[in-house]
Amino acid sequence: MQDYNYVWANCFEITLELSCCKYPPTSELQQEWENNRESLFSFIEKVVHIGVKGFVRDAVTGAGLDNATIVVAGIAHNITAGK
């Protein structure tokens, strides 16, 4: 799903594994949260503003451009703007 979303939905997903146990008991979930909360917040603070965000607009009229292709030199993955 991550590959599909990156290529077709312009969405970069990640998977975070917090424990070696795939299905921890319910009684341990609160401790897993406590063990990883600060690291997760630090990660979010670092990555939330990486990249480009905004609106694609016509230079003359300022109207939004649907389905505009955004190309960055040196990156072999174009992005198509939404509505």
Sequence and secondary structure as in RCSB ss.txt:
>XXXX:A:sequence
MQDYNYVWANCFEITLELSCCKYPPTSELQQEWENNRESLFSFIEKVVHIGVKGFVRDAVTGAGLDNATIVVAGI
AHNITAGK
>XXXX:A:secstr
 HHHHHHHS          S SS  HHHHHHHHHHHHHHHHHHHHHHTT S  S  B TTT  B TT EE  TT 
S  EE   
